[in-house]
Amino acid sequence: MAKAKDPIVWACPDCHSSNVQAQMWVRANTHEVLDDTERYYWCDECEEGCELTDEEIEQGFGGDGEKSTLIELKWSETKEGKEGQKPPKNLV
């Protein structure tokens, strides 16, 4: 299966940067990613994140007005894509 030339990536809902992080559960010895904690996200560009409570996760948002979750965007719609950067090689 060929990969997309304009792949879908996770991005910050505020600045649309793809330079984002999500807290994960990872096997310590194999580095196998098991799951996203769905609790904490960080944007390197905004230099802020959001930690969600169990109630907020159940309701699907961050109740304090900060970032609730990452959003999915086409690479060309991200801050980096609009600046002319190419997507990471592992995505194309």
CYANA upper distance limits for C-alpha pairs under 8 A (distance plus 0.5 A):
  3 LYS  CA      7 PRO  CA      8.00
  3 LYS  CA     91 LEU  CA      7.19
  3 LYS  CA     92 VAL  CA      5.63
  4 ALA  CA     91 LEU  CA      7.90
  4 ALA  CA     92 VAL  CA      6.20
  5 LYS  CA     92 VAL  CA      6.09
  6 ASP  CA     74 LYS  CA      6.42
  6 ASP  CA     75 TRP  CA      5.94
  6 ASP  CA     76 SER  CA      6.88
  6 ASP  CA     87 PRO  CA      8.34
  6 ASP  CA     92 VAL  CA      8.19
  7 PRO  CA     74 LYS  CA      6.08
  7 PRO  CA     75 TRP  CA      6.09
  7 PRO  CA     87 PRO  CA      8.25
  7 PRO  CA     91 LEU  CA      6.97
  7 PRO  CA     92 VAL  CA      7.46
  8 ILE  CA     72 GLU  CA      6.73
  8 ILE  CA     73 LEU  CA      5.86
  8 ILE  CA     74 LYS  CA      4.84
  8 ILE  CA     75 TRP  CA      6.45
  9 VAL  CA     18 SER  CA      7.48
  9 VAL  CA     72 GLU  CA      6.01
  9 VAL  CA     73 LEU  CA      6.04
  9 VAL  CA     74 LYS  CA      6.67
  9 VAL  CA     75 TRP  CA      6.72
 10 TRP  CA     18 SER  CA      6.61
 10 TRP  CA     20 VAL  CA      7.90
 10 TRP  CA     70 LEU  CA      6.40
 10 TRP  CA     71 ILE  CA      6.01
 10 TRP  CA     72 GLU  CA      5.21
 10 TRP  CA     73 LEU  CA      6.91
 11 ALA  CA     16 HIS  CA      5.78
 11 ALA  CA     17 SER  CA      5.83
 11 ALA  CA     18 SER  CA      4.90
 11 ALA  CA     19 ASN  CA      7.59
 11 ALA  CA     20 VAL  CA      6.78
 11 ALA  CA     70 LEU  CA      5.99
 11 ALA  CA     71 ILE  CA      5.77
 11 ALA  CA     72 GLU  CA      6.59
 11 ALA  CA     73 LEU  CA      7.08
 11 ALA  CA     78 THR  CA      7.49
 12 CYS  CA     16 HIS  CA      5.19
 12 CYS  CA     17 SER  CA      5.91
 12 CYS  CA     18 SER  CA      7.07
 12 CYS  CA     19 ASN  CA      8.33
 12 CYS  CA     20 VAL  CA      7.02
 12 CYS  CA     43 CYS  CA      6.65
 12 CYS  CA     67 LYS  CA      8.26
 12 CYS  CA     69 THR  CA      8.43
 12 CYS  CA     70 LEU  CA      5.89
 12 CYS  CA     71 ILE  CA      6.83
 13 PRO  CA     67 LYS  CA      7.24
 13 PRO  CA     69 THR  CA      7.93
 13 PRO  CA     70 LEU  CA      6.50
 13 PRO  CA     71 ILE  CA      6.23
 14 ASP  CA     67 LYS  CA      7.91
 15 CYS  CA     45 GLU  CA      8.16
 15 CYS  CA     46 CYS  CA      7.72
 15 CYS  CA     79 LYS  CA      7.56
 16 HIS  CA     77 GLU  CA      8.09
 16 HIS  CA     78 THR  CA      5.57
 16 HIS  CA     79 LYS  CA      5.92
 17 SER  CA     43 CYS  CA      8.00
 17 SER  CA     45 GLU  CA      7.27
 17 SER  CA     78 THR  CA      6.00
 17 SER  CA     79 LYS  CA      5.29
 17 SER  CA     80 GLU  CA      6.89
 18 SER  CA     78 THR  CA      6.75
 18 SER  CA     79 LYS  CA      7.61
 18 SER  CA     80 GLU  CA      7.45
 19 ASN  CA     43 CYS  CA      6.65
 19 ASN  CA     44 ASP  CA      6.13
 19 ASN  CA     45 GLU  CA      7.25
 20 VAL  CA     41 TYR  CA      7.85
 20 VAL  CA     42 TRP  CA      6.12
 20 VAL  CA     43 CYS  CA      4.95
 20 VAL  CA     44 ASP  CA      6.42
 21 GLN  CA     41 TYR  CA      6.22
 21 GLN  CA     42 TRP  CA      5.56
 21 GLN  CA     43 CYS  CA      6.92
 21 GLN  CA     44 ASP  CA      8.30
 22 ALA  CA     36 ASP  CA      7.38
 22 ALA  CA     37 THR  CA      8.38
 22 ALA  CA     38 GLU  CA      8.37
 22 ALA  CA     40 TYR  CA      6.67
 22 ALA  CA     41 TYR  CA      5.14
 22 ALA  CA     42 TRP  CA      7.02
 23 GLN  CA     36 ASP  CA      6.60
 23 GLN  CA     37 THR  CA      6.35
 23 GLN  CA     38 GLU  CA      7.96
 23 GLN  CA     39 ARG  CA      7.69
 23 GLN  CA     40 TYR  CA      6.12
 23 GLN  CA     41 TYR  CA      6.92
 24 MET  CA     33 VAL  CA      7.39
 24 MET  CA     34 LEU  CA      7.88
 24 MET  CA     35 ASP  CA      6.22
 24 MET  CA     36 ASP  CA      4.89
 24 MET  CA     37 THR  CA      5.91
 25 TRP  CA     33 VAL  CA      6.60
 25 TRP  CA     34 LEU  CA      5.95
 25 TRP  CA     35 ASP  CA      5.76
 25 TRP  CA     36 ASP  CA      6.74
 25 TRP  CA     37 THR  CA      7.13
 26 VAL  CA     31 HIS  CA      6.10
 26 VAL  CA     32 GLU  CA      5.99
 26 VAL  CA     33 VAL  CA      4.94
 26 VAL  CA     34 LEU  CA      6.06
 26 VAL  CA     35 ASP  CA      7.89
 27 ARG  CA     31 HIS  CA      5.51
 27 ARG  CA     32 GLU  CA      5.72
 27 ARG  CA     33 VAL  CA      7.07
 27 ARG  CA     34 LEU  CA      7.64
 28 ALA  CA     32 GLU  CA      8.37
 38 GLU  CA     52 LEU  CA      8.26
 38 GLU  CA     57 ILE  CA      7.78
 39 ARG  CA     50 CYS  CA      8.43
 39 ARG  CA     51 GLU  CA      6.00
 39 ARG  CA     52 LEU  CA      5.46
 39 ARG  CA     53 THR  CA      7.66
 39 ARG  CA     57 ILE  CA      7.91
 40 TYR  CA     49 GLY  CA      7.58
 40 TYR  CA     50 CYS  CA      6.19
 40 TYR  CA     51 GLU  CA      5.02
 40 TYR  CA     52 LEU  CA      6.90
 41 TYR  CA     49 GLY  CA      5.88
 41 TYR  CA     50 CYS  CA      6.22
 41 TYR  CA     51 GLU  CA      7.42
 41 TYR  CA     67 LYS  CA      8.36
 41 TYR  CA     69 THR  CA      7.28
 41 TYR  CA     70 LEU  CA      7.73
 42 TRP  CA     47 GLU  CA      7.69
 42 TRP  CA     48 GLU  CA      6.35
 42 TRP  CA     49 GLY  CA      4.64
 42 TRP  CA     50 CYS  CA      7.33
 43 CYS  CA     47 GLU  CA      6.11
 43 CYS  CA     48 GLU  CA      6.35
 43 CYS  CA     49 GLY  CA      6.65
 44 ASP  CA     48 GLU  CA      7.81
 49 GLY  CA     66 GLU  CA      7.98
 49 GLY  CA     67 LYS  CA      6.93
 50 CYS  CA     62 GLY  CA      7.73
 50 CYS  CA     66 GLU  CA      6.73
 50 CYS  CA     67 LYS  CA      6.07
 50 CYS  CA     68 SER  CA      7.00
 51 GLU  CA     62 GLY  CA      8.26
 52 LEU  CA     56 GLU  CA      6.36
 52 LEU  CA     57 ILE  CA      6.74
 52 LEU  CA     61 PHE  CA      8.30
 52 LEU  CA     62 GLY  CA      6.32
 52 LEU  CA     68 SER  CA      7.88
 53 THR  CA     57 ILE  CA      6.71
 53 THR  CA     62 GLY  CA      8.49
 54 ASP  CA     58 GLU  CA      6.77
 55 GLU  CA     59 GLN  CA      6.76
 56 GLU  CA     60 GLY  CA      6.37
 56 GLU  CA     61 PHE  CA      5.89
 56 GLU  CA     62 GLY  CA      6.24
 56 GLU  CA     63 GLY  CA      6.84
 57 ILE  CA     61 PHE  CA      6.71
 57 ILE  CA     62 GLY  CA      8.09
 60 GLY  CA     68 SER  CA      8.31
 61 PHE  CA     68 SER  CA      5.45
 61 PHE  CA     69 THR  CA      7.65
 62 GLY  CA     66 GLU  CA      6.83
 62 GLY  CA     67 LYS  CA      6.87
 62 GLY  CA     68 SER  CA      4.63
 62 GLY  CA     69 THR  CA      8.08
 63 GLY  CA     68 SER  CA      8.18
 73 LEU  CA     77 GLU  CA      6.56
 73 LEU  CA     78 THR  CA      7.08
 74 LYS  CA     78 THR  CA      7.36
 75 TRP  CA     80 GLU  CA      8.24
 75 TRP  CA     81 GLY  CA      5.97
 75 TRP  CA     87 PRO  CA      7.04
 76 SER  CA     80 GLU  CA      8.33
 76 SER  CA     81 GLY  CA      4.89
 76 SER  CA     82 LYS  CA      6.42
 77 GLU  CA     81 GLY  CA      6.58
 77 GLU  CA     82 LYS  CA      6.82
 78 THR  CA     82 LYS  CA      6.66
 79 LYS  CA     83 GLU  CA      6.82
 80 GLU  CA     84 GLY  CA      7.06
 80 GLU  CA     85 GLN  CA      5.95
 80 GLU  CA     86 LYS  CA      8.36
 81 GLY  CA     85 GLN  CA      5.72
 81 GLY  CA     86 LYS  CA      7.07
 81 GLY  CA     87 PRO  CA      7.80
 87 PRO  CA     91 LEU  CA      7.10
 87 PRO  CA     92 VAL  CA      7.49
 88 PRO  CA     92 VAL  CA      7.61
